């Protein structure tokens, strides 16, 4: 009986947010349509939401500027 090793390529959640931003730009949506809000914790510190927002906006900018290979 042979065992096969399968290598699965996983993408980070931030790459997914970037792809969603690119998809939104391809669909003609403006940058203001970003679904990620800049949230803060109860102590006033930044949360991970800013990273997701920046990734989404970067994907959107890449498409709008024609940088499809980035």
N, CA, C and O atoms as a CHARMM CRD file, in Angstrom:
* protein
*
  280
    1    1 UNK  N      0.84200  -1.17100   0.00000 PROA 1      0.00000
    2    1 UNK  CA     0.00000   0.00000   0.00000 PROA 1      0.00000
    3    1 UNK  C      0.89000   1.23800   0.00000 PROA 1      0.00000
    4    1 UNK  O      1.74400   1.38600   0.87500 PROA 1      0.00000
    5    2 UNK  N      0.70600   2.10000  -0.94300 PROA 2      0.00000
    6    2 UNK  CA     1.55100   3.29700  -1.02700 PROA 2      0.00000
    7    2 UNK  C      0.88600   4.47200  -0.32900 PROA 2      0.00000
    8    2 UNK  O     -0.33400   4.63700  -0.34200 PROA 2      0.00000
    9    3 UNK  N      1.72800   5.26400   0.26700 PROA 3      0.00000
   10    3 UNK  CA     1.22800   6.47400   0.91100 PROA 3      0.00000
   11    3 UNK  C      1.64700   7.66100   0.06300 PROA 3      0.00000
   12    3 UNK  O      2.80600   7.78000  -0.33500 PROA 3      0.00000
   13    4 UNK  N      0.71300   8.51500  -0.20200 PROA 4      0.00000
   14    4 UNK  CA     1.00800   9.71900  -0.97300 PROA 4      0.00000
   15    4 UNK  C      1.03300  10.90900  -0.03700 PROA 4      0.00000
   16    4 UNK  O      0.20100  11.04000   0.86100 PROA 4      0.00000
   17    5 UNK  N      1.99200  11.75700  -0.26700 PROA 5      0.00000
   18    5 UNK  CA     2.08100  12.98000   0.51500 PROA 5      0.00000
   19    5 UNK  C      1.48000  14.10800  -0.30800 PROA 5      0.00000
   20    5 UNK  O      1.87200  14.34900  -1.45000 PROA 5      0.00000
   21    6 UNK  N      0.55000  14.77000   0.28100 PROA 6      0.00000
   22    6 UNK  CA    -0.10100  15.87700  -0.40500 PROA 6      0.00000
   23    6 UNK  C      0.33000  17.17800   0.25400 PROA 6      0.00000
   24    6 UNK  O      0.19300  17.36100   1.46300 PROA 6      0.00000
   25    7 UNK  N      0.84600  18.06200  -0.56000 PROA 7      0.00000
   26    7 UNK  CA     1.23600  19.37000  -0.05900 PROA 7      0.00000
   27    7 UNK  C      0.11200  20.34100  -0.41200 PROA 7      0.00000
   28    7 UNK  O     -0.25200  20.51900  -1.57400 PROA 7      0.00000
   29    8 UNK  N     -0.41100  20.94800   0.62000 PROA 8      0.00000
   30    8 UNK  CA    -1.50400  21.88400   0.42100 PROA 8      0.00000
   31    8 UNK  C     -0.96100  23.29400   0.58000 PROA 8      0.00000
   32    8 UNK  O     -0.34200  23.62700   1.59100 PROA 8      0.00000
   33    9 UNK  N     -1.19700  24.10200  -0.41600 PROA 9      0.00000
   34    9 UNK  CA    -0.76000  25.49000  -0.34200 PROA 9      0.00000
   35    9 UNK  C     -1.86100  26.30100   0.32800 PROA 9      0.00000
   36    9 UNK  O     -2.96300  26.42900  -0.20500 PROA 9      0.00000
   37   10 UNK  N     -1.55300  26.84400   1.49700 PROA 10     0.00000
   38   10 UNK  CA    -2.54400  27.62500   2.22400 PROA 10     0.00000
   39   10 UNK  C     -2.21700  29.09100   2.08200 PROA 10     0.00000
   40   10 UNK  O     -1.05300  29.49100   2.09800 PROA 10     0.00000
   41   11 UNK  N     -3.23800  29.86900   1.94500 PROA 11     0.00000
   42   11 UNK  CA    -3.05900  31.30400   1.85600 PROA 11     0.00000
   43   11 UNK  C     -3.40900  31.93200   3.19700 PROA 11     0.00000
   44   11 UNK  O     -4.23800  31.42400   3.95100 PROA 11     0.00000
   45   12 UNK  N     -2.76800  33.02400   3.46100 PROA 12     0.00000
   46   12 UNK  CA    -3.05700  33.70500   4.71700 PROA 12     0.00000
   47   12 UNK  C     -4.38700  34.44800   4.59700 PROA 12     0.00000
   48   12 UNK  O     -4.81700  34.76900   3.49000 PROA 12     0.00000
   49   13 UNK  N     -5.02700  34.71700   5.70500 PROA 13     0.00000
   50   13 UNK  CA    -6.27200  35.49000   5.67200 PROA 13     0.00000
   51   13 UNK  C     -6.07000  36.88400   5.06800 PROA 13     0.00000
   52   13 UNK  O     -6.98200  37.42600   4.44200 PROA 13     0.00000
   53   14 UNK  N     -4.89300  37.45700   5.25200 PROA 14     0.00000
   54   14 UNK  CA    -4.64100  38.77200   4.66700 PROA 14     0.00000
   55   14 UNK  C     -4.55600  38.70500   3.14200 PROA 14     0.00000
   56   14 UNK  O     -4.96200  39.64300   2.45500 PROA 14     0.00000
   57   15 UNK  N     -4.03300  37.60600   2.61500 PROA 15     0.00000
   58   15 UNK  CA    -4.02000  37.42100   1.16100 PROA 15     0.00000
   59   15 UNK  C     -5.44300  37.30600   0.63400 PROA 15     0.00000
   60   15 UNK  O     -5.74400  37.77700  -0.46300 PROA 15     0.00000
   61   16 UNK  N     -6.31600  36.67900   1.41300 PROA 16     0.00000
   62   16 UNK  CA    -7.72200  36.58200   1.02400 PROA 16     0.00000
   63   16 UNK  C     -8.38800  37.94500   0.99100 PROA 16     0.00000
   64   16 UNK  O     -9.18000  38.23000   0.09300 PROA 16     0.00000
   65   17 UNK  N     -8.07200  38.78700   1.96200 PROA 17     0.00000
   66   17 UNK  CA    -8.63200  40.14100   1.99000 PROA 17     0.00000
   67   17 UNK  C     -8.13400  40.93800   0.79600 PROA 17     0.00000
   68   17 UNK  O     -8.88500  41.70400   0.19300 PROA 17     0.00000
   69   18 UNK  N     -6.86700  40.75500   0.45700 PROA 18     0.00000
   70   18 UNK  CA    -6.30500  41.46200  -0.70100 PROA 18     0.00000
   71   18 UNK  C     -6.98600  41.02100  -1.99500 PROA 18     0.00000
   72   18 UNK  O     -7.29700  41.83900  -2.86100 PROA 18     0.00000
   73   19 UNK  N     -7.21100  39.71000  -2.10900 PROA 19     0.00000
   74   19 UNK  CA    -7.89700  39.18000  -3.29600 PROA 19     0.00000
   75   19 UNK  C     -9.31800  39.72100  -3.39500 PROA 19     0.00000
   76   19 UNK  O     -9.79600  40.03400  -4.48600 PROA 19     0.00000
   77   20 UNK  N     -9.99600  39.83100  -2.24200 PROA 20     0.00000
   78   20 UNK  CA   -11.35700  40.36800  -2.24200 PROA 20     0.00000
   79   20 UNK  C    -11.37800  41.82200  -2.67500 PROA 20     0.00000
   80   20 UNK  O    -12.31000  42.25600  -3.35200 PROA 20     0.00000
   81   21 UNK  N    -10.35800  42.57700  -2.29100 PROA 21     0.00000
   82   21 UNK  CA   -10.26000  43.96300  -2.73600 PROA 21     0.00000
   83   21 UNK  C    -10.05800  44.04900  -4.23900 PROA 21     0.00000
   84   21 UNK  O    -10.64000  44.90500  -4.90500 PROA 21     0.00000
   85   22 UNK  N     -9.22800  43.15900  -4.76800 PROA 22     0.00000
   86   22 UNK  CA    -9.00600  43.12300  -6.21200 PROA 22     0.00000
   87   22 UNK  C    -10.27900  42.72600  -6.94200 PROA 22     0.00000
   88   22 UNK  O    -10.59600  43.28800  -7.99000 PROA 22     0.00000
   89   23 UNK  N    -11.01000  41.76100  -6.39600 PROA 23     0.00000
   90   23 UNK  CA   -12.27500  41.34400  -7.00800 PROA 23     0.00000
   91   23 UNK  C    -13.28200  42.49600  -7.01700 PROA 23     0.00000
   92   23 UNK  O    -14.02400  42.68000  -7.98100 PROA 23     0.00000
   93   24 UNK  N    -13.29500  43.26300  -5.93500 PROA 24     0.00000
   94   24 UNK  CA   -14.21900  44.39800  -5.85500 PROA 24     0.00000
   95   24 UNK  C    -13.87200  45.45500  -6.89500 PROA 24     0.00000
   96   24 UNK  O    -14.76300  46.04000  -7.51100 PROA 24     0.00000
   97   25 UNK  N    -12.57800  45.70300  -7.09400 PROA 25     0.00000
   98   25 UNK  CA   -12.16200  46.67300  -8.10300 PROA 25     0.00000
   99   25 UNK  C    -12.52800  46.18700  -9.50100 PROA 25     0.00000
  100   25 UNK  O    -12.95700  46.97300 -10.34600 PROA 25     0.00000
  101   26 UNK  N    -12.35800  44.89000  -9.73900 PROA 26     0.00000
  102   26 UNK  CA   -12.73800  44.33200 -11.04000 PROA 26     0.00000
  103   26 UNK  C    -14.23900  44.42800 -11.27700 PROA 26     0.00000
  104   26 UNK  O    -14.69000  44.52000 -12.41900 PROA 26     0.00000
  105   27 UNK  N    -15.01000  44.40600 -10.19000 PROA 27     0.00000
  106   27 UNK  CA   -16.46600  44.50800 -10.30100 PROA 27     0.00000
  107   27 UNK  C    -16.92200  45.96500 -10.40700 PROA 27     0.00000
  108   27 UNK  O    -18.11400  46.23600 -10.55300 PROA 27     0.00000
  109   28 UNK  N    -15.97000  46.90100 -10.33200 PROA 28     0.00000
  110   28 UNK  CA   -16.31000  48.31000 -10.48600 PROA 28     0.00000
  111   28 UNK  C    -16.70300  49.00600  -9.19100 PROA 28     0.00000
  112   28 UNK  O    -17.21100  50.12700  -9.22900 PROA 28     0.00000
  113   29 UNK  N    -16.47900  48.37100  -8.05300 PROA 29     0.00000
  114   29 UNK  CA   -16.82500  48.98900  -6.77700 PROA 29     0.00000
  115   29 UNK  C    -15.75500  50.00100  -6.36500 PROA 29     0.00000
  116   29 UNK  O    -14.57700  49.79400  -6.65700 PROA 29     0.00000
  117   30 UNK  N    -16.13300  51.07700  -5.70100 PROA 30     0.00000
  118   30 UNK  CA   -15.14400  52.06500  -5.25000 PROA 30     0.00000
  119   30 UNK  C    -14.41500  51.58200  -4.00000 PROA 30     0.00000
  120   30 UNK  O    -14.84800  50.63300  -3.34700 PROA 30     0.00000
  121   31 UNK  N    -13.31400  52.23700  -3.67600 PROA 31     0.00000
  122   31 UNK  CA   -12.53500  51.87400  -2.48600 PROA 31     0.00000
  123   31 UNK  C    -13.35400  52.05600  -1.21300 PROA 31     0.00000
  124   31 UNK  O    -13.09200  51.39500  -0.20900 PROA 31     0.00000
  125   32 UNK  N    -14.33100  52.93600  -1.24500 PROA 32     0.00000
  126   32 UNK  CA   -15.17200  53.16600  -0.06200 PROA 32     0.00000
  127   32 UNK  C    -16.08100  51.97900   0.24500 PROA 32     0.00000
  128   32 UNK  O    -16.73900  51.96100   1.28500 PROA 32     0.00000
  129   33 UNK  N    -16.12700  50.99000  -0.64200 PROA 33     0.00000
  130   33 UNK  CA   -16.95000  49.79500  -0.42400 PROA 33     0.00000
  131   33 UNK  C    -16.23600  48.75500   0.44300 PROA 33     0.00000
  132   33 UNK  O    -16.74600  47.64900   0.62200 PROA 33     0.00000
  133   34 UNK  N    -15.08000  49.09400   0.97400 PROA 34     0.00000
  134   34 UNK  CA   -14.31700  48.15400   1.79900 PROA 34     0.00000
  135   34 UNK  C    -15.16500  47.68800   2.98900 PROA 34     0.00000
  136   34 UNK  O    -15.67800  48.52100   3.73700 PROA 34     0.00000
  137   35 UNK  N    -15.31900  46.37400   3.17600 PROA 35     0.00000
  138   35 UNK  CA   -16.16100  45.87400   4.26300 PROA 35     0.00000
  139   35 UNK  C    -15.46600  45.87900   5.63000 PROA 35     0.00000
  140   35 UNK  O    -16.11200  45.65700   6.65400 PROA 35     0.00000
  141   36 UNK  N    -14.17000  46.12600   5.64800 PROA 36     0.00000
  142   36 UNK  CA   -13.41400  46.09300   6.89500 PROA 36     0.00000
  143   36 UNK  C    -13.35200  47.49100   7.50200 PROA 36     0.00000
  144   36 UNK  O    -12.91000  48.43600   6.84900 PROA 36     0.00000
  145   37 UNK  N    -13.78400  47.61700   8.72100 PROA 37     0.00000
  146   37 UNK  CA   -13.76300  48.90000   9.43200 PROA 37     0.00000
  147   37 UNK  C    -12.53100  48.96500  10.32000 PROA 37     0.00000
  148   37 UNK  O    -12.00200  47.93500  10.74000 PROA 37     0.00000
  149   38 UNK  N    -12.08200  50.16500  10.60100 PROA 38     0.00000
  150   38 UNK  CA   -10.91200  50.37300  11.45600 PROA 38     0.00000
  151   38 UNK  C    -11.38000  50.38800  12.90900 PROA 38     0.00000
  152   38 UNK  O    -11.74300  51.43100  13.45300 PROA 38     0.00000
  153   39 UNK  N    -11.36400  49.21600  13.51800 PROA 39     0.00000
  154   39 UNK  CA   -11.87400  49.07300  14.88400 PROA 39     0.00000
  155   39 UNK  C    -10.74400  49.18500  15.89300 PROA 39     0.00000
  156   39 UNK  O     -9.58100  48.93200  15.58000 PROA 39     0.00000
  157   40 UNK  N    -11.10400  49.56500  17.09300 PROA 40     0.00000
  158   40 UNK  CA   -10.15600  49.63700  18.19700 PROA 40     0.00000
  159   40 UNK  C    -10.66800  48.77400  19.34200 PROA 40     0.00000
  160   40 UNK  O    -11.86300  48.50100  19.45100 PROA 40     0.00000
  161   41 UNK  N     -9.74400  48.35600  20.18500 PROA 41     0.00000
  162   41 UNK  CA   -10.13200  47.57400  21.35400 PROA 41     0.00000
  163   41 UNK  C    -10.69500  48.50600  22.42300 PROA 41     0.00000
  164   41 UNK  O    -10.67300  49.72600  22.26200 PROA 41     0.00000
  165   42 UNK  N    -11.19300  47.94100  23.49800 PROA 42     0.00000
  166   42 UNK  CA   -11.75500  48.76200  24.57200 PROA 42     0.00000
  167   42 UNK  C    -10.71700  49.69400  25.19100 PROA 42     0.00000
  168   42 UNK  O    -11.05600  50.77000  25.68400 PROA 42     0.00000
  169   43 UNK  N     -9.46300  49.28000  25.16400 PROA 43     0.00000
  170   43 UNK  CA    -8.41000  50.11700  25.73700 PROA 43     0.00000
  171   43 UNK  C     -7.95200  51.21500  24.77300 PROA 43     0.00000
  172   43 UNK  O     -7.11400  52.04400  25.13000 PROA 43     0.00000
  173   44 UNK  N     -8.49700  51.22200  23.55900 PROA 44     0.00000
  174   44 UNK  CA    -8.12400  52.24300  22.58700 PROA 44     0.00000
  175   44 UNK  C     -7.02400  51.82400  21.63400 PROA 44     0.00000
  176   44 UNK  O     -6.66200  52.57500  20.72800 PROA 44     0.00000
  177   45 UNK  N     -6.49200  50.63300  21.83200 PROA 45     0.00000
  178   45 UNK  CA    -5.44100  50.15400  20.94500 PROA 45     0.00000
  179   45 UNK  C     -6.03600  49.66400  19.63000 PROA 45     0.00000
  180   45 UNK  O     -7.22500  49.36000  19.53900 PROA 45     0.00000
  181   46 UNK  N     -5.17600  49.59700  18.61700 PROA 46     0.00000
  182   46 UNK  CA    -5.61200  49.10800  17.30900 PROA 46     0.00000
  183   46 UNK  C     -5.80300  47.60000  17.34100 PROA 46     0.00000
  184   46 UNK  O     -5.16000  46.89800  18.12200 PROA 46     0.00000
  185   47 UNK  N     -6.68100  47.11500  16.49500 PROA 47     0.00000
  186   47 UNK  CA    -6.91100  45.68300  16.39000 PROA 47     0.00000
  187   47 UNK  C     -6.42200  45.21500  15.02200 PROA 47     0.00000
  188   47 UNK  O     -5.88800  45.99900  14.23700 PROA 47     0.00000
  189   48 UNK  N     -6.61300  43.93400  14.75100 PROA 48     0.00000
  190   48 UNK  CA    -6.20500  43.37500  13.46500 PROA 48     0.00000
  191   48 UNK  C     -7.04100  43.92100  12.31600 PROA 48     0.00000
  192   48 UNK  O     -6.68700  43.71900  11.15500 PROA 48     0.00000
  193   49 UNK  N     -8.12200  44.59500  12.60600 PROA 49     0.00000
  194   49 UNK  CA    -8.99300  45.08900  11.53500 PROA 49     0.00000
  195   49 UNK  C     -8.25900  46.04400  10.60700 PROA 49     0.00000
  196   49 UNK  O     -8.56000  46.09600   9.41400 PROA 49     0.00000
  197   50 UNK  N     -7.30600  46.79700  11.12900 PROA 50     0.00000
  198   50 UNK  CA    -6.55700  47.72500  10.27900 PROA 50     0.00000
  199   50 UNK  C     -5.71500  46.97100   9.24700 PROA 50     0.00000
  200   50 UNK  O     -5.58600  47.42400   8.11000 PROA 50     0.00000
  201   51 UNK  N     -5.15400  45.85200   9.62200 PROA 51     0.00000
  202   51 UNK  CA    -4.36400  45.05300   8.68700 PROA 51     0.00000
  203   51 UNK  C     -5.24600  44.50200   7.56900 PROA 51     0.00000
  204   51 UNK  O     -4.84500  44.49400   6.40500 PROA 51     0.00000
  205   52 UNK  N     -6.44400  44.04200   7.92000 PROA 52     0.00000
  206   52 UNK  CA    -7.35900  43.53000   6.89700 PROA 52     0.00000
  207   52 UNK  C     -7.82700  44.65900   5.97800 PROA 52     0.00000
  208   52 UNK  O     -7.93900  44.47400   4.76600 PROA 52     0.00000
  209   53 UNK  N     -8.09600  45.81500   6.55400 PROA 53     0.00000
  210   53 UNK  CA    -8.51800  46.96700   5.75100 PROA 53     0.00000
  211   53 UNK  C     -7.40900  47.37700   4.78800 PROA 53     0.00000
  212   53 UNK  O     -7.66700  47.63500   3.61200 PROA 53     0.00000
  213   54 UNK  N     -6.18700  47.43600   5.28000 PROA 54     0.00000
  214   54 UNK  CA    -5.06600  47.81900   4.41900 PROA 54     0.00000
  215   54 UNK  C     -4.82500  46.78900   3.31400 PROA 54     0.00000
  216   54 UNK  O     -4.49800  47.16000   2.18700 PROA 54     0.00000
  217   55 UNK  N     -4.98200  45.51400   3.62400 PROA 55     0.00000
  218   55 UNK  CA    -4.81100  44.47000   2.60700 PROA 55     0.00000
  219   55 UNK  C     -5.88800  44.58600   1.53400 PROA 55     0.00000
  220   55 UNK  O     -5.59000  44.46700   0.34500 PROA 55     0.00000
  221   56 UNK  N     -7.12900  44.81600   1.93700 PROA 56     0.00000
  222   56 UNK  CA    -8.22600  44.96100   0.98400 PROA 56     0.00000
  223   56 UNK  C     -7.97500  46.16800   0.08200 PROA 56     0.00000
  224   56 UNK  O     -8.12000  46.08700  -1.13700 PROA 56     0.00000
  225   57 UNK  N     -7.59900  47.28000   0.69400 PROA 57     0.00000
  226   57 UNK  CA    -7.34700  48.49700  -0.08400 PROA 57     0.00000
  227   57 UNK  C     -6.15500  48.32800  -1.01900 PROA 57     0.00000
  228   57 UNK  O     -6.15800  48.87100  -2.12400 PROA 57     0.00000
  229   58 UNK  N     -5.13500  47.58300  -0.59300 PROA 58     0.00000
  230   58 UNK  CA    -3.98400  47.34200  -1.46800 PROA 58     0.00000
  231   58 UNK  C     -4.38700  46.52500  -2.68600 PROA 58     0.00000
  232   58 UNK  O     -3.95700  46.82600  -3.80000 PROA 58     0.00000
  233   59 UNK  N     -5.19900  45.50700  -2.49400 PROA 59     0.00000
  234   59 UNK  CA    -5.69400  44.72500  -3.62700 PROA 59     0.00000
  235   59 UNK  C     -6.51000  45.57300  -4.57400 PROA 59     0.00000
  236   59 UNK  O     -6.40800  45.42300  -5.79200 PROA 59     0.00000
  237   60 UNK  N     -7.31800  46.45800  -4.03000 PROA 60     0.00000
  238   60 UNK  CA    -8.13100  47.36000  -4.84000 PROA 60     0.00000
  239   60 UNK  C     -7.23000  48.30300  -5.63400 PROA 60     0.00000
  240   60 UNK  O     -7.44200  48.51400  -6.82900 PROA 60     0.00000
  241   61 UNK  N     -6.21800  48.87100  -4.96200 PROA 61     0.00000
  242   61 UNK  CA    -5.28500  49.79700  -5.63200 PROA 61     0.00000
  243   61 UNK  C     -4.50100  49.10000  -6.72400 PROA 61     0.00000
  244   61 UNK  O     -4.27700  49.67600  -7.78900 PROA 61     0.00000
  245   62 UNK  N     -4.07700  47.86600  -6.47700 PROA 62     0.00000
  246   62 UNK  CA    -3.30300  47.13700  -7.48100 PROA 62     0.00000
  247   62 UNK  C     -4.07200  47.01200  -8.78600 PROA 62     0.00000
  248   62 UNK  O     -3.50300  47.18700  -9.86300 PROA 62     0.00000
  249   63 UNK  N     -5.34400  46.71400  -8.70000 PROA 63     0.00000
  250   63 UNK  CA    -6.15500  46.57200  -9.91000 PROA 63     0.00000
  251   63 UNK  C     -6.39800  47.93300 -10.55800 PROA 63     0.00000
  252   63 UNK  O     -6.31300  48.06600 -11.77900 PROA 63     0.00000
  253   64 UNK  N     -6.69700  48.93200  -9.74800 PROA 64     0.00000
  254   64 UNK  CA    -6.98500  50.25400 -10.29500 PROA 64     0.00000
  255   64 UNK  C     -5.76800  50.88300 -10.97100 PROA 64     0.00000
  256   64 UNK  O     -5.91500  51.65700 -11.91700 PROA 64     0.00000
  257   65 UNK  N     -4.57000  50.55500 -10.49100 PROA 65     0.00000
  258   65 UNK  CA    -3.36000  51.09400 -11.08300 PROA 65     0.00000
  259   65 UNK  C     -2.80300  50.18300 -12.19400 PROA 65     0.00000
  260   65 UNK  O     -1.79500  50.50600 -12.82100 PROA 65     0.00000
  261   66 UNK  N     -3.45900  49.06500 -12.42100 PROA 66     0.00000
  262   66 UNK  CA    -3.03800  48.16300 -13.47200 PROA 66     0.00000
  263   66 UNK  C     -1.85800  47.28800 -13.09700 PROA 66     0.00000
  264   66 UNK  O     -1.22600  46.70500 -13.97800 PROA 66     0.00000
  265   67 UNK  N     -1.54500  47.17900 -11.82100 PROA 67     0.00000
  266   67 UNK  CA    -0.43600  46.35400 -11.34700 PROA 67     0.00000
  267   67 UNK  C     -0.95600  44.94800 -11.06500 PROA 67     0.00000
  268   67 UNK  O     -1.12800  44.56300  -9.90900 PROA 67     0.00000
  269   68 UNK  N     -1.20300  44.19200 -12.11600 PROA 68     0.00000
  270   68 UNK  CA    -1.83800  42.89400 -11.96500 PROA 68     0.00000
  271   68 UNK  C     -0.87700  41.79300 -11.54800 PROA 68     0.00000
  272   68 UNK  O     -1.31100  40.70000 -11.18400 PROA 68     0.00000
  273   69 UNK  N      0.41600  42.06500 -11.59400 PROA 69     0.00000
  274   69 UNK  CA     1.38700  41.02000 -11.26200 PROA 69     0.00000
  275   69 UNK  C      1.90600  41.12900  -9.84700 PROA 69     0.00000
  276   69 UNK  O      2.78700  40.36400  -9.45600 PROA 69     0.00000
  277   70 UNK  N      1.38700  42.05300  -9.07400 PROA 70     0.00000
  278   70 UNK  CA     1.84700  42.24400  -7.71300 PROA 70     0.00000
  279   70 UNK  C      1.23000  41.23100  -6.78400 PROA 70     0.00000
  280   70 UNK  O      1.50800  41.24300  -5.58500 PROA 70     0.00000
